[in-house]
Amino acid sequence: MATLLFWVIAIILVASALIVVGARKIVHSAIALVAVFAMASGIFLLLNAEFIAIVQILIYAGAVTILILFALMLTRTSNQNETTNPNSKGWGVALIVSALVGAGVIFAITFGRSLVQLGGLATAYGTAKACPMPTNNVVYIGMLLYSPSCYSYVLPFEIASLVLLVAIVGAIVIARED
């Protein structure tokens, strides 16, 4: 049943993604983007990553899509019948790039190193110290982010927040009127 559900979600996700890049009107692309985010959330649910699925819906399908739609409404053109997505003409280049990315993914899956299961924690090399596996995904994510006894992702987490802060300051500097 999970395999059938995966294929249904995957087909809807790919079709929605094609609509995102192929639609002539940008509003239609934004609405199809909601379907892409929802289907990606469905795949996370199939992987038992409930926290990531909910974050996907809240952050991407909710906030990012609403932000895009607000930006579209604020920058609306006067001609309503005008094609608003002029970048959807490069199908040939997009097809070649997509085929190369797909071939790279298939190559990585086929010839890449297998993951070794160590105490419920998948590691690429089999040498990492495994944290005890809690029953809840959110607890496990918290342990990976902040636990001093297991491998901690505090430094990469803080670096990501610093990069986001720099992006926000940069956007403010660009947007301010002199």
LODONU-679798 format. One record per residue (C-alpha): x, y, z; residue number from 0. Coordinates in steps of 0.1 Angstrom, whole numbers, plus 5000, padded with zeros to 4 digits. Last residue first. Example, Ala and Ser with C-alpha at 12.3 -4.5 7.8 and 13.67 -1.06 7.14 Angstrom:
// LODONU-679798
<r><east>5137</east><north>4989</north><up>5071</up><i>1</i></r>
<r><east>5123</east><north>4955</north><up>5078</up><i>0</i></r>
This chain:
// LODONU-679798
<r><east>5180</east><north>5570</north><up>4998</up><i>177</i></r>
<r><east>5153</east><north>5544</north><up>4996</up><i>176</i></r>
<r><east>5158</east><north>5511</north><up>5014</up><i>175</i></r>
<r><east>5152</east><north>5479</north><up>4994</up><i>174</i></r>
<r><east>5188</east><north>5470</north><up>4988</up><i>173</i></r>
<r><east>5200</east><north>5476</north><up>5023</up><i>172</i></r>
<r><east>5169</east><north>5458</north><up>5038</up><i>171</i></r>
<r><east>5175</east><north>5428</north><up>5015</up><i>170</i></r>
<r><east>5212</east><north>5427</north><up>5025</up><i>169</i></r>
<r><east>5202</east><north>5428</north><up>5062</up><i>168</i></r>
<r><east>5178</east><north>5399</north><up>5056</up><i>167</i></r>
<r><east>5204</east><north>5379</north><up>5036</up><i>166</i></r>
<r><east>5230</east><north>5385</north><up>5064</up><i>165</i></r>
<r><east>5206</east><north>5372</north><up>5090</up><i>164</i></r>
<r><east>5198</east><north>5342</north><up>5068</up><i>163</i></r>
<r><east>5236</east><north>5334</north><up>5066</up><i>162</i></r>
<r><east>5239</east><north>5338</north><up>5104</up><i>161</i></r>
<r><east>5209</east><north>5314</north><up>5109</up><i>160</i></r>
<r><east>5226</east><north>5288</north><up>5086</up><i>159</i></r>
<r><east>5259</east><north>5292</north><up>5106</up><i>158</i></r>
<r><east>5240</east><north>5287</north><up>5138</up><i>157</i></r>
<r><east>5224</east><north>5255</north><up>5126</up><i>156</i></r>
<r><east>5258</east><north>5243</north><up>5112</up><i>155</i></r>
<r><east>5274</east><north>5249</north><up>5146</up><i>154</i></r>
<r><east>5245</east><north>5234</north><up>5167</up><i>153</i></r>
<r><east>5244</east><north>5202</north><up>5147</up><i>152</i></r>
<r><east>5255</east><north>5180</north><up>5176</up><i>151</i></r>
<r><east>5268</east><north>5145</north><up>5174</up><i>150</i></r>
<r><east>5255</east><north>5128</north><up>5205</up><i>149</i></r>
<r><east>5264</east><north>5136</north><up>5242</up><i>148</i></r>
<r><east>5262</east><north>5174</north><up>5240</up><i>147</i></r>
<r><east>5226</east><north>5172</north><up>5226</up><i>146</i></r>
<r><east>5214</east><north>5203</north><up>5208</up><i>145</i></r>
<r><east>5205</east><north>5197</north><up>5172</up><i>144</i></r>
<r><east>5207</east><north>5159</north><up>5171</up><i>143</i></r>
<r><east>5188</east><north>5155</north><up>5204</up><i>142</i></r>
<r><east>5161</east><north>5181</north><up>5192</up><i>141</i></r>
<r><east>5157</east><north>5161</north><up>5160</up><i>140</i></r>
<r><east>5153</east><north>5129</north><up>5180</up><i>139</i></r>
<r><east>5127</east><north>5145</north><up>5203</up><i>138</i></r>
<r><east>5107</east><north>5158</north><up>5173</up><i>137</i></r>
<r><east>5108</east><north>5123</north><up>5157</up><i>136</i></r>
<r><east>5093</east><north>5106</north><up>5187</up><i>135</i></r>
<r><east>5101</east><north>5071</north><up>5200</up><i>134</i></r>
<r><east>5136</east><north>5080</north><up>5210</up><i>133</i></r>
<r><east>5166</east><north>5063</north><up>5192</up><i>132</i></r>
<r><east>5196</east><north>5063</north><up>5215</up><i>131</i></r>
<r><east>5222</east><north>5085</north><up>5197</up><i>130</i></r>
<r><east>5246</east><north>5066</north><up>5174</up><i>129</i></r>
<r><east>5283</east><north>5074</north><up>5175</up><i>128</i></r>
<r><east>5296</east><north>5077</north><up>5140</up><i>127</i></r>
<r><east>5319</east><north>5050</north><up>5126</up><i>126</i></r>
<r><east>5296</east><north>5031</north><up>5102</up><i>125</i></r>
<r><east>5307</east><north>5051</north><up>5072</up><i>124</i></r>
<r><east>5275</east><north>5065</north><up>5057</up><i>123</i></r>
<r><east>5254</east><north>5065</north><up>5089</up><i>122</i></r>
<r><east>5219</east><north>5053</north><up>5094</up><i>121</i></r>
<r><east>5209</east><north>5054</north><up>5130</up><i>120</i></r>
<r><east>5187</east><north>5025</north><up>5143</up><i>119</i></r>
<r><east>5216</east><north>5010</north><up>5163</up><i>118</i></r>
<r><east>5240</east><north>5012</north><up>5134</up><i>117</i></r>
<r><east>5224</east><north>5006</north><up>5100</up><i>116</i></r>
<r><east>5249</east><north>5009</north><up>5072</up><i>115</i></r>
<r><east>5241</east><north>5031</north><up>5043</up><i>114</i></r>
<r><east>5254</east><north>5019</north><up>5009</up><i>113</i></r>
<r><east>5281</east><north>5038</north><up>4992</up><i>112</i></r>
<r><east>5272</east><north>5051</north><up>4958</up><i>111</i></r>
<r><east>5271</east><north>5031</north><up>4926</up><i>110</i></r>
<r><east>5234</east><north>5027</north><up>4919</up><i>109</i></r>
<r><east>5220</east><north>5056</north><up>4940</up><i>108</i></r>
<r><east>5247</east><north>5080</north><up>4928</up><i>107</i></r>
<r><east>5243</east><north>5070</north><up>4892</up><i>106</i></r>
<r><east>5205</east><north>5073</north><up>4894</up><i>105</i></r>
<r><east>5209</east><north>5107</north><up>4909</up><i>104</i></r>
<r><east>5234</east><north>5118</north><up>4883</up><i>103</i></r>
<r><east>5212</east><north>5105</north><up>4855</up><i>102</i></r>
<r><east>5183</east><north>5125</north><up>4869</up><i>101</i></r>
<r><east>5204</east><north>5156</north><up>4871</up><i>100</i></r>
<r><east>5216</east><north>5151</north><up>4835</up><i>99</i></r>
<r><east>5180</east><north>5144</north><up>4823</up><i>98</i></r>
<r><east>5168</east><north>5175</north><up>4841</up><i>97</i></r>
<r><east>5195</east><north>5197</north><up>4825</up><i>96</i></r>
<r><east>5187</east><north>5183</north><up>4790</up><i>95</i></r>
<r><east>5149</east><north>5189</north><up>4795</up><i>94</i></r>
<r><east>5154</east><north>5224</north><up>4809</up><i>93</i></r>
<r><east>5176</east><north>5233</north><up>4779</up><i>92</i></r>
<r><east>5150</east><north>5221</north><up>4755</up><i>91</i></r>
<r><east>5120</east><north>5235</north><up>4774</up><i>90</i></r>
<r><east>5135</east><north>5271</north><up>4774</up><i>89</i></r>
<r><east>5102</east><north>5289</north><up>4766</up><i>88</i></r>
<r><east>5088</east><north>5290</north><up>4801</up><i>87</i></r>
<r><east>5108</east><north>5321</north><up>4810</up><i>86</i></r>
<r><east>5081</east><north>5346</north><up>4798</up><i>85</i></r>
<r><east>5059</east><north>5339</north><up>4828</up><i>84</i></r>
<r><east>5034</east><north>5368</north><up>4828</up><i>83</i></r>
<r><east>5017</east><north>5363</north><up>4795</up><i>82</i></r>
<r><east>4995</east><north>5393</north><up>4791</up><i>81</i></r>
<r><east>4957</east><north>5388</north><up>4794</up><i>80</i></r>
<r><east>4954</east><north>5410</north><up>4825</up><i>79</i></r>
<r><east>4971</east><north>5441</north><up>4810</up><i>78</i></r>
<r><east>4976</east><north>5466</north><up>4838</up><i>77</i></r>
<r><east>5004</east><north>5446</north><up>4855</up><i>76</i></r>
<r><east>5002</east><north>5434</north><up>4891</up><i>75</i></r>
<r><east>5032</east><north>5441</north><up>4913</up><i>74</i></r>
<r><east>5014</east><north>5441</north><up>4946</up><i>73</i></r>
<r><east>4992</east><north>5411</north><up>4938</up><i>72</i></r>
<r><east>5022</east><north>5391</north><up>4926</up><i>71</i></r>
<r><east>5042</east><north>5399</north><up>4957</up><i>70</i></r>
<r><east>5013</east><north>5389</north><up>4978</up><i>69</i></r>
<r><east>5010</east><north>5356</north><up>4959</up><i>68</i></r>
<r><east>5047</east><north>5349</north><up>4964</up><i>67</i></r>
<r><east>5045</east><north>5357</north><up>5001</up><i>66</i></r>
<r><east>5014</east><north>5334</north><up>5004</up><i>65</i></r>
<r><east>5034</east><north>5307</north><up>4986</up><i>64</i></r>
<r><east>5064</east><north>5311</north><up>5010</up><i>63</i></r>
<r><east>5043</east><north>5312</north><up>5042</up><i>62</i></r>
<r><east>5018</east><north>5284</north><up>5037</up><i>61</i></r>
<r><east>5030</east><north>5257</north><up>5013</up><i>60</i></r>
<r><east>5066</east><north>5264</north><up>5022</up><i>59</i></r>
<r><east>5067</east><north>5271</north><up>5059</up><i>58</i></r>
<r><east>5036</east><north>5255</north><up>5073</up><i>57</i></r>
<r><east>5033</east><north>5226</north><up>5049</up><i>56</i></r>
<r><east>5070</east><north>5217</north><up>5049</up><i>55</i></r>
<r><east>5072</east><north>5222</north><up>5086</up><i>54</i></r>
<r><east>5044</east><north>5196</north><up>5090</up><i>53</i></r>
<r><east>5061</east><north>5172</north><up>5067</up><i>52</i></r>
<r><east>5095</east><north>5177</north><up>5085</up><i>51</i></r>
<r><east>5079</east><north>5169</north><up>5118</up><i>50</i></r>
<r><east>5061</east><north>5139</north><up>5105</up><i>49</i></r>
<r><east>5092</east><north>5122</north><up>5092</up><i>48</i></r>
<r><east>5078</east><north>5087</north><up>5089</up><i>47</i></r>
<r><east>5092</east><north>5083</north><up>5054</up><i>46</i></r>
<r><east>5056</east><north>5082</north><up>5040</up><i>45</i></r>
<r><east>5050</east><north>5114</north><up>5058</up><i>44</i></r>
<r><east>5080</east><north>5130</north><up>5041</up><i>43</i></r>
<r><east>5065</east><north>5119</north><up>5008</up><i>42</i></r>
<r><east>5032</east><north>5135</north><up>5016</up><i>41</i></r>
<r><east>5050</east><north>5168</north><up>5025</up><i>40</i></r>
<r><east>5066</east><north>5167</north><up>4990</up><i>39</i></r>
<r><east>5030</east><north>5163</north><up>4977</up><i>38</i></r>
<r><east>5019</east><north>5194</north><up>4996</up><i>37</i></r>
<r><east>5049</east><north>5214</north><up>4984</up><i>36</i></r>
<r><east>5042</east><north>5205</north><up>4948</up><i>35</i></r>
<r><east>5005</east><north>5212</north><up>4952</up><i>34</i></r>
<r><east>5012</east><north>5246</north><up>4966</up><i>33</i></r>
<r><east>5036</east><north>5252</north><up>4936</up><i>32</i></r>
<r><east>5007</east><north>5245</north><up>4913</up><i>31</i></r>
<r><east>4990</east><north>5276</north><up>4928</up><i>30</i></r>
<r><east>5021</east><north>5297</north><up>4922</up><i>29</i></r>
<r><east>5025</east><north>5285</north><up>4886</up><i>28</i></r>
<r><east>4988</east><north>5294</north><up>4880</up><i>27</i></r>
<r><east>4995</east><north>5328</north><up>4894</up><i>26</i></r>
<r><east>5025</east><north>5332</north><up>4871</up><i>25</i></r>
<r><east>5004</east><north>5328</north><up>4839</up><i>24</i></r>
<r><east>5020</east><north>5308</north><up>4811</up><i>23</i></r>
<r><east>5023</east><north>5276</north><up>4830</up><i>22</i></r>
<r><east>5053</east><north>5254</north><up>4821</up><i>21</i></r>
<r><east>5076</east><north>5256</north><up>4851</up><i>20</i></r>
<r><east>5049</east><north>5253</north><up>4878</up><i>19</i></r>
<r><east>5028</east><north>5229</north><up>4856</up><i>18</i></r>
<r><east>5058</east><north>5206</north><up>4853</up><i>17</i></r>
<r><east>5062</east><north>5206</north><up>4890</up><i>16</i></r>
<r><east>5025</east><north>5198</north><up>4894</up><i>15</i></r>
<r><east>5029</east><north>5168</north><up>4871</up><i>14</i></r>
<r><east>5060</east><north>5157</north><up>4890</up><i>13</i></r>
<r><east>5043</east><north>5159</north><up>4924</up><i>12</i></r>
<r><east>5011</east><north>5142</north><up>4912</up><i>11</i></r>
<r><east>5031</east><north>5113</north><up>4898</up><i>10</i></r>
<r><east>5052</east><north>5111</north><up>4930</up><i>9</i></r>
<r><east>5021</east><north>5111</north><up>4953</up><i>8</i></r>
<r><east>5005</east><north>5083</north><up>4933</up><i>7</i></r>
<r><east>5037</east><north>5064</north><up>4932</up><i>6</i></r>
<r><east>5043</east><north>5068</north><up>4969</up><i>5</i></r>
<r><east>5007</east><north>5057</north><up>4977</up><i>4</i></r>
<r><east>5012</east><north>5025</north><up>4956</up><i>3</i></r>
<r><east>5044</east><north>5018</north><up>4974</up><i>2</i></r>
<r><east>5029</east><north>5024</north><up>5008</up><i>1</i></r>
<r><east>5000</east><north>5000</north><up>5000</up><i>0</i></r>
